[in-house]
Amino acid sequence: MTAKEQFLSNRQRYQPISLPQHFSDEEMTRDWALSESDRQEFERYRKNSRLSIAIQICAVRLYGRFLNPVHDLSPHIVDYLGQQLDLPPSLAVEVPEREATERP
């Protein structure tokens, strides 16, 4: 892969992401809102996987990479995404158990 093809530098790729625990509603809407096409796409997946997939899609858009682990995410964001996906309220994220499913 040439330097132009790399999305993130090695430093950016392996640097931990600091997830905010306090943020405004505007920031949450800007960073964690799902489009109608996102919601339609997520309906193709099992209901218990939708939240985890939505978190990872938003994380890639926001940070340029997947979150690992997702349990550090603010419960406010988890609830906000769950509402958009018409899921029952939850404070925890159910992560897929299969290693092949969990890893991109």
C-alpha positions as CSV (number, residue, x, y, z in Angstrom):
1,M,0.0,0.0,0.0
2,T,1.4,3.4,-0.9
3,A,1.4,6.3,1.4
4,K,-1.4,8.0,-0.6
5,E,-3.6,4.8,-0.1
6,Q,-3.3,4.8,3.7
7,F,-6.3,6.3,5.5
8,L,-4.6,6.7,8.9
9,S,-0.9,6.9,9.8
10,N,0.4,4.1,12.1
11,R,0.4,6.5,15.0
12,Q,-3.2,7.5,14.4
13,R,-4.2,3.8,13.9
14,Y,-2.9,2.6,17.2
15,Q,-3.5,5.6,19.4
16,P,-6.3,5.0,21.9
17,I,-9.5,6.9,21.2
18,S,-10.6,9.1,24.1
19,L,-14.4,8.9,24.2
20,P,-16.1,11.9,25.7
21,Q,-18.5,11.2,28.6
22,H,-19.9,14.8,28.6
23,F,-21.0,16.5,25.5
24,S,-23.8,18.7,24.2
25,D,-27.0,17.5,22.5
26,E,-25.8,19.2,19.3
27,E,-22.5,17.3,19.4
28,M,-24.3,14.0,20.0
29,T,-26.7,14.6,17.1
30,R,-23.9,15.7,14.8
31,D,-21.7,12.7,15.6
32,W,-24.1,9.9,16.4
33,A,-27.2,10.5,14.2
34,L,-28.2,7.8,11.8
35,S,-29.6,8.5,8.4
36,E,-32.8,6.9,7.0
37,S,-30.6,4.7,4.7
38,D,-28.5,3.7,7.8
39,R,-31.7,2.5,9.6
40,Q,-32.9,0.6,6.5
41,E,-29.6,-1.1,6.2
42,F,-29.5,-2.1,9.9
43,E,-32.9,-3.8,9.5
44,R,-31.1,-6.5,7.5
45,Y,-29.2,-7.6,10.7
46,R,-30.4,-9.4,13.8
47,K,-32.0,-7.1,16.3
48,N,-29.4,-8.0,19.0
49,S,-26.5,-6.9,16.6
50,R,-28.0,-3.6,15.3
51,L,-26.8,-1.4,18.2
52,S,-23.2,-2.8,18.0
53,I,-23.1,-2.3,14.2
54,A,-24.5,1.2,14.5
55,I,-21.9,2.2,17.0
56,Q,-19.1,0.9,14.8
57,I,-20.5,2.7,11.7
58,C,-20.7,6.0,13.6
59,A,-17.2,5.5,15.1
60,V,-15.7,4.9,11.6
61,R,-17.3,8.1,10.4
62,L,-16.2,10.1,13.4
63,Y,-12.7,8.6,14.2
64,G,-11.8,6.8,11.0
65,R,-11.7,3.4,12.7
66,F,-13.6,0.9,14.8
67,L,-14.0,1.2,18.6
68,N,-12.6,-1.5,20.8
69,P,-14.1,-1.9,23.3
70,V,-17.5,-0.4,22.9
71,H,-18.3,-0.7,26.6
72,D,-16.5,2.7,27.2
73,L,-19.1,4.5,25.2
74,S,-21.4,6.9,27.1
75,P,-24.7,5.4,28.1
76,H,-26.3,8.6,26.7
77,I,-25.0,7.7,23.2
78,V,-26.0,4.1,23.6
79,D,-29.5,5.1,24.5
80,Y,-29.6,7.7,21.6
81,L,-28.6,5.1,19.0
82,G,-31.1,2.6,20.5
83,Q,-33.9,5.0,20.2
84,Q,-33.1,5.7,16.5
85,L,-33.1,1.9,15.9
86,D,-36.4,1.4,17.8
87,L,-34.7,-0.8,20.3
88,P,-35.7,-1.1,24.0
89,P,-33.7,1.0,26.4
90,S,-30.3,-0.4,27.3
91,L,-27.3,0.8,29.2
92,A,-25.0,-2.0,27.9
93,V,-24.0,-3.0,24.4
94,E,-24.3,-6.6,23.4
95,V,-21.1,-7.4,21.5
96,P,-21.2,-10.4,19.0
97,E,-19.7,-13.5,20.6
98,R,-18.1,-15.0,17.5
99,E,-14.6,-13.6,16.9
100,A,-15.2,-13.6,13.2
101,T,-18.3,-11.4,13.7
102,E,-16.6,-9.1,16.1
103,R,-13.6,-8.3,14.0
104,P,-13.8,-6.2,10.8
